Amino acid sequence: MLTFRTSKWSYTSSMSGGASFGPLLISGAKLVLSDPQNHSHSFRYADFGFGASPMRLPRSFQLPSIGGITLLGATSDFPGSGAMFTTSYFHGSELSPQDIEGAAI
């Protein structure tokens, strides 16, 4: 059974940007997290993929498409807060920046 433990790290903010062409998407983002000493750390990532949705947003909520390419984005102007958790697969006492960096699926 998978168990969770609350970390002393916390979520502070994030920002992202990307573009899609039909069902293909590429994007990048930055997560801002605070460590247990309340020092801010920025983590950047990029991703890609594809998908399809049976539903579409109303036109008033859609960004314009330029030549079939749709741009998307979100700024970090709206700070947030959130908890972070580790699972039973993490055997350390507390997270470090190196535990958060690296590839993910």
ZAMI-726598 format. One record per atom (N, C-alpha, C): residue number from 1; residue in one letter; atom name; x, y, z. Coordinates in steps of 0.05 Angstrom, whole numbers, plus 32768, in hexadecimal, padded with zeros to 4 digits. Layout:
BEGIN
{pos = NUM | code = A | site = CA | X = X | Y = Y | Z = Z}
...
This chain:
BEGIN
{pos = 1 | code = M | site = N | X = 8011 | Y = 7FE8 | Z = 8000}
{pos = 1 | code = M | site = CA | X = 8000 | Y = 8000 | Z = 8000}
{pos = 1 | code = M | site = C | X = 8012 | Y = 8019 | Z = 8000}
{pos = 2 | code = L | site = N | X = 800A | Y = 802C | Z = 7FF0}
{pos = 2 | code = L | site = CA | X = 8019 | Y = 8045 | Z = 7FEE}
{pos = 2 | code = L | site = C | X = 8011 | Y = 8058 | Z = 8004}
{pos = 3 | code = T | site = N | X = 8025 | Y = 8061 | Z = 8013}
{pos = 3 | code = T | site = CA | X = 801F | Y = 8074 | Z = 8029}
{pos = 3 | code = T | site = C | X = 802C | Y = 808F | Z = 8023}
{pos = 4 | code = F | site = N | X = 8021 | Y = 80A4 | Z = 802D}
{pos = 4 | code = F | site = CA | X = 802B | Y = 80BF | Z = 8029}
{pos = 4 | code = F | site = C | X = 8034 | Y = 80CC | Z = 8043}
{pos = 5 | code = R | site = N | X = 8049 | Y = 80DC | Z = 8040}
{pos = 5 | code = R | site = CA | X = 8053 | Y = 80EB | Z = 8057}
{pos = 5 | code = R | site = C | X = 8056 | Y = 8108 | Z = 804F}
{pos = 6 | code = T | site = N | X = 804D | Y = 811B | Z = 8060}
{pos = 6 | code = T | site = CA | X = 804F | Y = 8137 | Z = 8059}
{pos = 6 | code = T | site = C | X = 806C | Y = 8140 | Z = 805B}
{pos = 7 | code = S | site = N | X = 8075 | Y = 814E | Z = 8046}
{pos = 7 | code = S | site = CA | X = 8090 | Y = 815A | Z = 8045}
{pos = 7 | code = S | site = C | X = 808F | Y = 8176 | Z = 8051}
{pos = 8 | code = K | site = N | X = 80A6 | Y = 8180 | Z = 8059}
{pos = 8 | code = K | site = CA | X = 80A8 | Y = 819B | Z = 8063}
{pos = 8 | code = K | site = C | X = 80AB | Y = 81AF | Z = 804C}
{pos = 9 | code = W | site = N | X = 80AE | Y = 81A5 | Z = 8033}
{pos = 9 | code = W | site = CA | X = 80AE | Y = 81B6 | Z = 801C}
{pos = 9 | code = W | site = C | X = 8092 | Y = 81BF | Z = 8016}
{pos = 10 | code = S | site = N | X = 808F | Y = 81D6 | Z = 8008}
{pos = 10 | code = S | site = CA | X = 8074 | Y = 81DF | Z = 8001}
{pos = 10 | code = S | site = C | X = 8074 | Y = 81EC | Z = 7FE5}
{pos = 11 | code = Y | site = N | X = 805D | Y = 81EB | Z = 7FD9}
{pos = 11 | code = Y | site = CA | X = 8059 | Y = 81F7 | Z = 7FBE}
{pos = 11 | code = Y | site = C | X = 8054 | Y = 8215 | Z = 7FC2}
{pos = 12 | code = T | site = N | X = 8062 | Y = 8226 | Z = 7FB1}
{pos = 12 | code = T | site = CA | X = 805F | Y = 8243 | Z = 7FB3}
{pos = 12 | code = T | site = C | X = 8051 | Y = 824E | Z = 7F9B}
{pos = 13 | code = S | site = N | X = 805A | Y = 8247 | Z = 7F83}
{pos = 13 | code = S | site = CA | X = 804F | Y = 8252 | Z = 7F6B}
{pos = 13 | code = S | site = C | X = 8058 | Y = 8242 | Z = 7F53}
{pos = 14 | code = S | site = N | X = 804D | Y = 8249 | Z = 7F3B}
{pos = 14 | code = S | site = CA | X = 8056 | Y = 823C | Z = 7F23}
{pos = 14 | code = S | site = C | X = 804F | Y = 824D | Z = 7F0B}
{pos = 15 | code = M | site = N | X = 805B | Y = 8248 | Z = 7EF4}
{pos = 15 | code = M | site = CA | X = 8055 | Y = 8255 | Z = 7EDB}
{pos = 15 | code = M | site = C | X = 8059 | Y = 8242 | Z = 7EC5}
{pos = 16 | code = S | site = N | X = 804B | Y = 8246 | Z = 7EAE}
{pos = 16 | code = S | site = CA | X = 804F | Y = 8233 | Z = 7E98}
{pos = 16 | code = S | site = C | X = 8049 | Y = 8240 | Z = 7E7E}
{pos = 17 | code = G | site = N | X = 8052 | Y = 8234 | Z = 7E68}
{pos = 17 | code = G | site = CA | X = 804C | Y = 823D | Z = 7E4D}
{pos = 17 | code = G | site = C | X = 804F | Y = 8226 | Z = 7E3A}
{pos = 18 | code = G | site = N | X = 8040 | Y = 8227 | Z = 7E25}
{pos = 18 | code = G | site = CA | X = 8041 | Y = 8211 | Z = 7E12}
{pos = 18 | code = G | site = C | X = 8033 | Y = 8217 | Z = 7DF8}
{pos = 19 | code = A | site = N | X = 8034 | Y = 8204 | Z = 7DE6}
{pos = 19 | code = A | site = CA | X = 8027 | Y = 8207 | Z = 7DCC}
{pos = 19 | code = A | site = C | X = 801D | Y = 81EC | Z = 7DC3}
{pos = 20 | code = S | site = N | X = 8006 | Y = 81ED | Z = 7DB5}
{pos = 20 | code = S | site = CA | X = 7FFC | Y = 81D3 | Z = 7DAA}
{pos = 20 | code = S | site = C | X = 7FF6 | Y = 81D7 | Z = 7D8D}
{pos = 21 | code = F | site = N | X = 7FF9 | Y = 81C1 | Z = 7D7F}
{pos = 21 | code = F | site = CA | X = 7FF2 | Y = 81C0 | Z = 7D62}
{pos = 21 | code = F | site = C | X = 7FE1 | Y = 81A7 | Z = 7D5F}
{pos = 22 | code = G | site = N | X = 7FC7 | Y = 81AC | Z = 7D5D}
{pos = 22 | code = G | site = CA | X = 7FB5 | Y = 8195 | Z = 7D5C}
{pos = 22 | code = G | site = C | X = 7FB7 | Y = 8186 | Z = 7D76}
{pos = 23 | code = P | site = N | X = 7FBB | Y = 816C | Z = 7D76}
{pos = 23 | code = P | site = CA | X = 7FBC | Y = 815C | Z = 7D8E}
{pos = 23 | code = P | site = C | X = 7FD8 | Y = 815C | Z = 7D9C}
{pos = 24 | code = L | site = N | X = 7FEC | Y = 8169 | Z = 7D8F}
{pos = 24 | code = L | site = CA | X = 8007 | Y = 8169 | Z = 7D9A}
{pos = 24 | code = L | site = C | X = 800C | Y = 8181 | Z = 7DAC}
{pos = 25 | code = L | site = N | X = 801A | Y = 817D | Z = 7DC2}
{pos = 25 | code = L | site = CA | X = 801E | Y = 8193 | Z = 7DD6}
{pos = 25 | code = L | site = C | X = 803B | Y = 8192 | Z = 7DDF}
{pos = 26 | code = I | site = N | X = 8047 | Y = 81A9 | Z = 7DE2}
{pos = 26 | code = I | site = CA | X = 8061 | Y = 81AC | Z = 7DEE}
{pos = 26 | code = I | site = C | X = 805F | Y = 81C4 | Z = 7E02}
{pos = 27 | code = S | site = N | X = 806B | Y = 81C0 | Z = 7E1A}
{pos = 27 | code = S | site = CA | X = 8069 | Y = 81D6 | Z = 7E2D}
{pos = 27 | code = S | site = C | X = 8080 | Y = 81D5 | Z = 7E40}
{pos = 28 | code = G | site = N | X = 8083 | Y = 81EB | Z = 7E4F}
{pos = 28 | code = G | site = CA | X = 8098 | Y = 81ED | Z = 7E63}
{pos = 28 | code = G | site = C | X = 808C | Y = 81FC | Z = 7E7A}
{pos = 29 | code = A | site = N | X = 8098 | Y = 81F8 | Z = 7E92}
{pos = 29 | code = A | site = CA | X = 808D | Y = 8204 | Z = 7EAA}
{pos = 29 | code = A | site = C | X = 80A3 | Y = 8207 | Z = 7EBF}
{pos = 30 | code = K | site = N | X = 809C | Y = 8217 | Z = 7ED3}
{pos = 30 | code = K | site = CA | X = 80AD | Y = 821A | Z = 7EEA}
{pos = 30 | code = K | site = C | X = 809D | Y = 8217 | Z = 7F03}
{pos = 31 | code = L | site = N | X = 80A6 | Y = 8207 | Z = 7F15}
{pos = 31 | code = L | site = CA | X = 809A | Y = 8204 | Z = 7F30}
{pos = 31 | code = L | site = C | X = 80AB | Y = 8212 | Z = 7F44}
{pos = 32 | code = V | site = N | X = 809F | Y = 8221 | Z = 7F56}
{pos = 32 | code = V | site = CA | X = 80AD | Y = 822E | Z = 7F6B}
{pos = 32 | code = V | site = C | X = 80A5 | Y = 8221 | Z = 7F85}
{pos = 33 | code = L | site = N | X = 80B8 | Y = 8215 | Z = 7F93}
{pos = 33 | code = L | site = CA | X = 80B3 | Y = 8207 | Z = 7FAC}
{pos = 33 | code = L | site = C | X = 80C4 | Y = 8213 | Z = 7FC2}
{pos = 34 | code = S | site = N | X = 80BB | Y = 8211 | Z = 7FDB}
{pos = 34 | code = S | site = CA | X = 80CA | Y = 821A | Z = 7FF2}
{pos = 34 | code = S | site = C | X = 80D3 | Y = 8202 | Z = 8002}
{pos = 35 | code = D | site = N | X = 80ED | Y = 8203 | Z = 800A}
{pos = 35 | code = D | site = CA | X = 80F8 | Y = 81ED | Z = 801A}
{pos = 35 | code = D | site = C | X = 80F1 | Y = 81F1 | Z = 8037}
{pos = 36 | code = P | site = N | X = 80F9 | Y = 81DF | Z = 8049}
{pos = 36 | code = P | site = CA | X = 80F2 | Y = 81E1 | Z = 8065}
{pos = 36 | code = P | site = C | X = 80FD | Y = 81FB | Z = 8073}
{pos = 37 | code = Q | site = N | X = 8112 | Y = 8207 | Z = 8068}
{pos = 37 | code = Q | site = CA | X = 811D | Y = 8220 | Z = 8073}
{pos = 37 | code = Q | site = C | X = 8110 | Y = 8238 | Z = 8066}
{pos = 38 | code = N | site = N | X = 80FB | Y = 8234 | Z = 8056}
{pos = 38 | code = N | site = CA | X = 80ED | Y = 8248 | Z = 8047}
{pos = 38 | code = N | site = C | X = 80FD | Y = 8256 | Z = 8032}
{pos = 39 | code = H | site = N | X = 8111 | Y = 8249 | Z = 8027}
{pos = 39 | code = H | site = CA | X = 8120 | Y = 8253 | Z = 800F}
{pos = 39 | code = H | site = C | X = 8111 | Y = 824A | Z = 7FF6}
{pos = 40 | code = S | site = N | X = 8110 | Y = 825C | Z = 7FE3}
{pos = 40 | code = S | site = CA | X = 8101 | Y = 8257 | Z = 7FCA}
{pos = 40 | code = S | site = C | X = 8113 | Y = 8248 | Z = 7FB6}
{pos = 41 | code = H | site = N | X = 8108 | Y = 8234 | Z = 7FA9}
{pos = 41 | code = H | site = CA | X = 8116 | Y = 8224 | Z = 7F94}
{pos = 41 | code = H | site = C | X = 8105 | Y = 8223 | Z = 7F7B}
{pos = 42 | code = S | site = N | X = 8110 | Y = 8228 | Z = 7F64}
{pos = 42 | code = S | site = CA | X = 8102 | Y = 8227 | Z = 7F4B}
{pos = 42 | code = S | site = C | X = 810A | Y = 820E | Z = 7F3C}
{pos = 43 | code = F | site = N | X = 80F7 | Y = 81FF | Z = 7F32}
{pos = 43 | code = F | site = CA | X = 80FB | Y = 81E7 | Z = 7F22}
{pos = 43 | code = F | site = C | X = 80EE | Y = 81EA | Z = 7F07}
{pos = 44 | code = R | site = N | X = 80FD | Y = 81E7 | Z = 7EF2}
{pos = 44 | code = R | site = CA | X = 80F2 | Y = 81EA | Z = 7ED7}
{pos = 44 | code = R | site = C | X = 80EE | Y = 81CE | Z = 7ECA}
{pos = 45 | code = Y | site = N | X = 80DA | Y = 81CC | Z = 7EBA}
{pos = 45 | code = Y | site = CA | X = 80D6 | Y = 81B3 | Z = 7EAB}
{pos = 45 | code = Y | site = C | X = 80C9 | Y = 81B8 | Z = 7E91}
{pos = 46 | code = A | site = N | X = 80CB | Y = 81A5 | Z = 7E7F}
{pos = 46 | code = A | site = CA | X = 80BF | Y = 81A6 | Z = 7E65}
{pos = 46 | code = A | site = C | X = 80B1 | Y = 818B | Z = 7E60}
{pos = 47 | code = D | site = N | X = 809C | Y = 818C | Z = 7E50}
{pos = 47 | code = D | site = CA | X = 808E | Y = 8174 | Z = 7E4A}
{pos = 47 | code = D | site = C | X = 8082 | Y = 8175 | Z = 7E2E}
{pos = 48 | code = F | site = N | X = 8079 | Y = 815E | Z = 7E25}
{pos = 48 | code = F | site = CA | X = 806C | Y = 815D | Z = 7E0B}
{pos = 48 | code = F | site = C | X = 8058 | Y = 8145 | Z = 7E0B}
{pos = 49 | code = G | site = N | X = 8046 | Y = 8145 | Z = 7DF9}
{pos = 49 | code = G | site = CA | X = 8033 | Y = 812F | Z = 7DF7}
{pos = 49 | code = G | site = C | X = 801E | Y = 8135 | Z = 7DE3}
{pos = 50 | code = F | site = N | X = 8009 | Y = 8125 | Z = 7DE4}
{pos = 50 | code = F | site = CA | X = 7FF2 | Y = 812A | Z = 7DD2}
{pos = 50 | code = F | site = C | X = 7FD9 | Y = 8121 | Z = 7DE1}
{pos = 51 | code = G | site = N | X = 7FC3 | Y = 812B | Z = 7DD7}
{pos = 51 | code = G | site = CA | X = 7FA9 | Y = 8124 | Z = 7DE3}
{pos = 51 | code = G | site = C | X = 7F92 | Y = 812E | Z = 7DD2}
{pos = 52 | code = A | site = N | X = 7F7B | Y = 8125 | Z = 7DDA}
{pos = 52 | code = A | site = CA | X = 7F63 | Y = 812E | Z = 7DCD}
{pos = 52 | code = A | site = C | X = 7F4D | Y = 8130 | Z = 7DE2}
{pos = 53 | code = S | site = N | X = 7F3B | Y = 8143 | Z = 7DDE}
{pos = 53 | code = S | site = CA | X = 7F26 | Y = 8147 | Z = 7DF1}
{pos = 53 | code = S | site = C | X = 7F0B | Y = 8146 | Z = 7DE2}
{pos = 54 | code = P | site = N | X = 7EF7 | Y = 8139 | Z = 7DED}
{pos = 54 | code = P | site = CA | X = 7EDD | Y = 8139 | Z = 7DE1}
{pos = 54 | code = P | site = C | X = 7ECE | Y = 8153 | Z = 7DE5}
{pos = 55 | code = M | site = N | X = 7ED8 | Y = 8164 | Z = 7DF8}
{pos = 55 | code = M | site = CA | X = 7ECB | Y = 817D | Z = 7DFE}
{pos = 55 | code = M | site = C | X = 7EDD | Y = 8194 | Z = 7DF7}
{pos = 56 | code = R | site = N | X = 7ED1 | Y = 81AB | Z = 7DF0}
{pos = 56 | code = R | site = CA | X = 7EDF | Y = 81C3 | Z = 7DEA}
{pos = 56 | code = R | site = C | X = 7ED5 | Y = 81D9 | Z = 7DFB}
{pos = 57 | code = L | site = N | X = 7EE7 | Y = 81EB | Z = 7E03}
{pos = 57 | code = L | site = CA | X = 7EDF | Y = 8202 | Z = 7E13}
{pos = 57 | code = L | site = C | X = 7ECF | Y = 8215 | Z = 7E01}
{pos = 58 | code = P | site = N | X = 7EBD | Y = 8225 | Z = 7E0D}
{pos = 58 | code = P | site = CA | X = 7EB0 | Y = 823A | Z = 7DFD}
{pos = 58 | code = P | site = C | X = 7EC5 | Y = 824D | Z = 7DF1}
{pos = 59 | code = R | site = N | X = 7EBF | Y = 8258 | Z = 7DDA}
{pos = 59 | code = R | site = CA | X = 7ED2 | Y = 826B | Z = 7DCC}
{pos = 59 | code = R | site = C | X = 7EDC | Y = 8281 | Z = 7DDF}
{pos = 60 | code = S | site = N | X = 7ECB | Y = 828A | Z = 7DF1}
{pos = 60 | code = S | site = CA | X = 7ED3 | Y = 82A1 | Z = 7E02}
{pos = 60 | code = S | site = C | X = 7EEA | Y = 8299 | Z = 7E15}
{pos = 61 | code = F | site = N | X = 7EEF | Y = 827F | Z = 7E19}
{pos = 61 | code = F | site = CA | X = 7F05 | Y = 8276 | Z = 7E2B}
{pos = 61 | code = F | site = C | X = 7F1D | Y = 826C | Z = 7E1C}
{pos = 62 | code = Q | site = N | X = 7F1C | Y = 826B | Z = 7E01}
{pos = 62 | code = Q | site = CA | X = 7F32 | Y = 8260 | Z = 7DF1}
{pos = 62 | code = Q | site = C | X = 7F45 | Y = 8276 | Z = 7DE8}
{pos = 63 | code = L | site = N | X = 7F5F | Y = 8270 | Z = 7DE8}
{pos = 63 | code = L | site = CA | X = 7F72 | Y = 8282 | Z = 7DDC}
{pos = 63 | code = L | site = C | X = 7F71 | Y = 827F | Z = 7DBE}
{pos = 64 | code = P | site = N | X = 7F79 | Y = 8294 | Z = 7DAF}
{pos = 64 | code = P | site = CA | X = 7F77 | Y = 8291 | Z = 7D92}
{pos = 64 | code = P | site = C | X = 7F8C | Y = 827D | Z = 7D87}
{pos = 65 | code = S | site = N | X = 7F85 | Y = 8270 | Z = 7D72}
{pos = 65 | code = S | site = CA | X = 7F97 | Y = 825E | Z = 7D64}
{pos = 65 | code = S | site = C | X = 7FA3 | Y = 826D | Z = 7D4C}
{pos = 66 | code = I | site = N | X = 7FBE | Y = 826B | Z = 7D49}
{pos = 66 | code = I | site = CA | X = 7FCC | Y = 8278 | Z = 7D33}
{pos = 66 | code = I | site = C | X = 7FD7 | Y = 8263 | Z = 7D21}
{pos = 67 | code = G | site = N | X = 7FCC | Y = 8260 | Z = 7D09}
{pos = 67 | code = G | site = CA | X = 7FD5 | Y = 824C | Z = 7CF7}
{pos = 67 | code = G | site = C | X = 7FD3 | Y = 8230 | Z = 7D02}
{pos = 68 | code = G | site = N | X = 7FBF | Y = 822A | Z = 7D12}
{pos = 68 | code = G | site = CA | X = 7FBC | Y = 8210 | Z = 7D1E}
{pos = 68 | code = G | site = C | X = 7FCC | Y = 820C | Z = 7D37}
{pos = 69 | code = I | site = N | X = 7FDC | Y = 821F | Z = 7D3F}
{pos = 69 | code = I | site = CA | X = 7FEB | Y = 821D | Z = 7D58}
{pos = 69 | code = I | site = C | X = 7FDD | Y = 822D | Z = 7D6E}
{pos = 70 | code = T | site = N | X = 7FD9 | Y = 8220 | Z = 7D85}
{pos = 70 | code = T | site = CA | X = 7FCC | Y = 822D | Z = 7D9B}
{pos = 70 | code = T | site = C | X = 7FE1 | Y = 8231 | Z = 7DB1}
{pos = 71 | code = L | site = N | X = 7FE3 | Y = 8249 | Z = 7DBC}
{pos = 71 | code = L | site = CA | X = 7FF5 | Y = 824F | Z = 7DD2}
{pos = 71 | code = L | site = C | X = 7FE7 | Y = 824F | Z = 7DEC}
{pos = 72 | code = L | site = N | X = 7FF5 | Y = 8248 | Z = 7E01}
{pos = 72 | code = L | site = CA | X = 7FE9 | Y = 8248 | Z = 7E1C}
{pos = 72 | code = L | site = C | X = 7FFE | Y = 8252 | Z = 7E30}
{pos = 73 | code = G | site = N | X = 7FF4 | Y = 825C | Z = 7E46}
{pos = 73 | code = G | site = CA | X = 8007 | Y = 8265 | Z = 7E5A}
{pos = 73 | code = G | site = C | X = 7FFA | Y = 826D | Z = 7E74}
{pos = 74 | code = A | site = N | X = 800A | Y = 826E | Z = 7E89}
{pos = 74 | code = A | site = CA | X = 8001 | Y = 8276 | Z = 7EA4}
{pos = 74 | code = A | site = C | X = 8018 | Y = 8283 | Z = 7EB1}
{pos = 75 | code = T | site = N | X = 8014 | Y = 829A | Z = 7EBF}
{pos = 75 | code = T | site = CA | X = 8029 | Y = 82A8 | Z = 7ECC}
{pos = 75 | code = T | site = C | X = 802A | Y = 82A1 | Z = 7EEA}
{pos = 76 | code = S | site = N | X = 803F | Y = 82A9 | Z = 7EF7}
{pos = 76 | code = S | site = CA | X = 8042 | Y = 82A4 | Z = 7F14}
{pos = 76 | code = S | site = C | X = 8039 | Y = 82BC | Z = 7F24}
{pos = 77 | code = D | site = N | X = 8028 | Y = 82CD | Z = 7F18}
{pos = 77 | code = D | site = CA | X = 801E | Y = 82E4 | Z = 7F26}
{pos = 77 | code = D | site = C | X = 800B | Y = 82DE | Z = 7F3D}
{pos = 78 | code = F | site = N | X = 8001 | Y = 82C5 | Z = 7F3E}
{pos = 78 | code = F | site = CA | X = 7FEE | Y = 82BE | Z = 7F52}
{pos = 78 | code = F | site = C | X = 7FFB | Y = 82A9 | Z = 7F65}
{pos = 79 | code = P | site = N | X = 8008 | Y = 82B1 | Z = 7F7A}
{pos = 79 | code = P | site = CA | X = 8015 | Y = 829E | Z = 7F8B}
{pos = 79 | code = P | site = C | X = 8001 | Y = 828B | Z = 7F98}
{pos = 80 | code = G | site = N | X = 800A | Y = 8273 | Z = 7F9E}
{pos = 80 | code = G | site = CA | X = 7FF9 | Y = 825F | Z = 7FAA}
{pos = 80 | code = G | site = C | X = 8007 | Y = 8253 | Z = 7FC2}
{pos = 81 | code = S | site = N | X = 7FFB | Y = 823E | Z = 7FCC}
{pos = 81 | code = S | site = CA | X = 8008 | Y = 822F | Z = 7FE1}
{pos = 81 | code = S | site = C | X = 7FFE | Y = 8212 | Z = 7FDF}
{pos = 82 | code = G | site = N | X = 800E | Y = 8200 | Z = 7FE8}
{pos = 82 | code = G | site = CA | X = 8007 | Y = 81E4 | Z = 7FE7}
{pos = 82 | code = G | site = C | X = 801B | Y = 81D3 | Z = 7FF6}
{pos = 83 | code = A | site = N | X = 8012 | Y = 81BC | Z = 7FFD}
{pos = 83 | code = A | site = CA | X = 8023 | Y = 81A9 | Z = 800B}
{pos = 83 | code = A | site = C | X = 8030 | Y = 8196 | Z = 7FF7}
{pos = 84 | code = M | site = N | X = 8046 | Y = 818A | Z = 8000}
{pos = 84 | code = M | site = CA | X = 8053 | Y = 8176 | Z = 7FF0}
{pos = 84 | code = M | site = C | X = 8054 | Y = 815C | Z = 8000}
{pos = 85 | code = F | site = N | X = 8053 | Y = 8146 | Z = 7FF3}
{pos = 85 | code = F | site = CA | X = 8053 | Y = 812C | Z = 8000}
{pos = 85 | code = F | site = C | X = 8068 | Y = 811A | Z = 7FF4}
{pos = 86 | code = T | site = N | X = 8072 | Y = 8107 | Z = 8004}
{pos = 86 | code = T | site = CA | X = 8083 | Y = 80F2 | Z = 7FFA}
{pos = 86 | code = T | site = C | X = 8074 | Y = 80D7 | Z = 7FFE}
{pos = 87 | code = T | site = N | X = 807D | Y = 80C4 | Z = 7FEF}
{pos = 87 | code = T | site = CA | X = 8071 | Y = 80A9 | Z = 7FF2}
{pos = 87 | code = T | site = C | X = 8083 | Y = 8097 | Z = 8001}
{pos = 88 | code = S | site = N | X = 807B | Y = 807F | Z = 8007}
{pos = 88 | code = S | site = CA | X = 808B | Y = 806C | Z = 8015}
{pos = 88 | code = S | site = C | X = 80A4 | Y = 8063 | Z = 8005}
{pos = 89 | code = Y | site = N | X = 80A5 | Y = 806A | Z = 7FEB}
{pos = 89 | code = Y | site = CA | X = 80BD | Y = 8064 | Z = 7FDB}
{pos = 89 | code = Y | site = C | X = 80D4 | Y = 8078 | Z = 7FE1}
{pos = 90 | code = F | site = N | X = 80CE | Y = 808E | Z = 7FED}
{pos = 90 | code = F | site = CA | X = 80E3 | Y = 80A1 | Z = 7FF4}
{pos = 90 | code = F | site = C | X = 80ED | Y = 809A | Z = 8010}
{pos = 91 | code = H | site = N | X = 8107 | Y = 8093 | Z = 8012}
{pos = 91 | code = H | site = CA | X = 8112 | Y = 8089 | Z = 802C}
{pos = 91 | code = H | site = C | X = 8121 | Y = 809E | Z = 803B}
{pos = 92 | code = G | site = N | X = 8124 | Y = 80B7 | Z = 8031}
{pos = 92 | code = G | site = CA | X = 8132 | Y = 80CB | Z = 8040}
{pos = 92 | code = G | site = C | X = 8121 | Y = 80D7 | Z = 8056}
{pos = 93 | code = S | site = N | X = 812D | Y = 80E9 | Z = 8065}
{pos = 93 | code = S | site = CA | X = 811D | Y = 80F6 | Z = 807B}
{pos = 93 | code = S | site = C | X = 810F | Y = 810F | Z = 8070}
{pos = 94 | code = E | site = N | X = 811A | Y = 811D | Z = 805D}
{pos = 94 | code = E | site = CA | X = 810D | Y = 8134 | Z = 8051}
{pos = 94 | code = E | site = C | X = 8118 | Y = 8138 | Z = 8034}
{pos = 95 | code = L | site = N | X = 8108 | Y = 8144 | Z = 8023}
{pos = 95 | code = L | site = CA | X = 8110 | Y = 8149 | Z = 8007}
{pos = 95 | code = L | site = C | X = 8127 | Y = 815C | Z = 8005}
{pos = 96 | code = S | site = N | X = 8136 | Y = 815A | Z = 7FF0}
{pos = 96 | code = S | site = CA | X = 814B | Y = 816E | Z = 7FE9}
{pos = 96 | code = S | site = C | X = 8145 | Y = 8176 | Z = 7FCC}
{pos = 97 | code = P | site = N | X = 8151 | Y = 818C | Z = 7FC3}
{pos = 97 | code = P | site = CA | X = 814D | Y = 8194 | Z = 7FA7}
{pos = 97 | code = P | site = C | X = 8154 | Y = 817D | Z = 7F93}
{pos = 98 | code = Q | site = N | X = 8168 | Y = 816D | Z = 7F99}
{pos = 98 | code = Q | site = CA | X = 8170 | Y = 8158 | Z = 7F87}
{pos = 98 | code = Q | site = C | X = 815A | Y = 8142 | Z = 7F86}
{pos = 99 | code = D | site = N | X = 814A | Y = 813F | Z = 7F9A}
{pos = 99 | code = D | site = CA | X = 8134 | Y = 812B | Z = 7F9A}
{pos = 99 | code = D | site = C | X = 811E | Y = 8134 | Z = 7F87}
{pos = 100 | code = I | site = N | X = 811C | Y = 814E | Z = 7F82}
{pos = 100 | code = I | site = CA | X = 8106 | Y = 8158 | Z = 7F72}
{pos = 100 | code = I | site = C | X = 810E | Y = 815B | Z = 7F55}
{pos = 101 | code = E | site = N | X = 8128 | Y = 815E | Z = 7F4F}
{pos = 101 | code = E | site = CA | X = 8132 | Y = 8160 | Z = 7F34}
{pos = 101 | code = E | site = C | X = 8132 | Y = 8146 | Z = 7F26}
{pos = 102 | code = G | site = N | X = 8131 | Y = 8146 | Z = 7F0B}
{pos = 102 | code = G | site = CA | X = 8135 | Y = 812E | Z = 7EFB}
{pos = 102 | code = G | site = C | X = 811C | Y = 8128 | Z = 7EEB}
{pos = 103 | code = A | site = N | X = 811E | Y = 8111 | Z = 7EDD}
{pos = 103 | code = A | site = CA | X = 8108 | Y = 8109 | Z = 7ECB}
{pos = 103 | code = A | site = C | X = 80F0 | Y = 80FF | Z = 7EDA}
{pos = 104 | code = A | site = N | X = 80D9 | Y = 8102 | Z = 7ECE}
{pos = 104 | code = A | site = CA | X = 80C0 | Y = 80F8 | Z = 7EDB}
{pos = 104 | code = A | site = C | X = 80AE | Y = 80EE | Z = 7EC4}
{pos = 105 | code = I | site = N | X = 809D | Y = 80DC | Z = 7ECC}
{pos = 105 | code = I | site = CA | X = 8089 | Y = 80D2 | Z = 7EB9}
{pos = 105 | code = I | site = C | X = 806E | Y = 80D9 | Z = 7EC4}
